Amino acid sequence: MNAIEQFETERQENINGLGKDETVKSISLDFMMNSAHYKYTYNFSWLGCPIIQFPQDIVALQEIIWNVKPDLIIETGIAHGGSLIFSASMLQLIGENGHVLGIDIDIRSHNRERIESHPMSKRISMIQGSSTDEGVIRQVHAFAEGKRNVLVILDSNHSHEHVIKELMAYSSLVSKGSYLIVFDTAVEDMPEDFDWGTRPWGKGNNPKTAVWEFLKTHDEFEIDSSIHNKLLITVAPDGYLKRIR
């Protein structure tokens, strides 16, 4: 075994150990729960644009995009646009003709302007409309036609009903070996009395319950548990789905 192989073996052993360590996982959840009251995920930017994610999940996305090298990344949920800018910048580093397609029910004018004026905008297209609207779904599928390697990221409405519709609508676009990433599955892990304000989701009604239901009938995907095991602090436990066939 050479030095690189030894490093990879040790790293995998560490990840496996973290996945079994209930104490460390509990500490991670406590951090996520308590920092949520301060909107911790709002604290970060990517190339000058707010990106509402944990830094750990940003790193995980970087690893996935670099390894998969998609020529199309589809993202539902745009918000301030940081995630689109991030994905586009990764595709720029890869150096081919990759493109990002963002879908949001309400692309606010100031966010659209910031995205369209960014140096990475040449790799970004946007569709305004609900990601579960039949017309929008047809537009996305038409946009993906002819693409050889597609990655899908779901991060819009986090209710069970909405996410299961997104999974059914877009999972077929994901290429073998690529990923279908479902964010905010961590909602299921929060306490019953966690205050989500006016949001319709919560324990028993969230992206993780949608993932569990989806996987009952879609064995072409599997949860890549190594990702959430190594991150520990992630909004997407059980949400990194790899297409295996």
Secondary structure, 3 states (H helix, E strand, C coil): CCHHHHHHHHHHHHHHHHHHCHHHHHHHHHHHHHHHCCCHHHHCEECCEECCCCHHHHHHHHHHHHHHCCCEEEEECCCCCHHHHHHHHHHHHHCCCCEEEEEECCCCHHHHHHHHCCHHHHHEEEEECCCCCHHHHHHHHHHHCCCCCEEEEECCCCCHHHHHHHHHHHHHHCCCCCEEEECCHHHHHCCCCCCCCCCCCECCECHHHHHHHHHCCCCCEEECHHHHHHHCCCCCCCCEEEECC
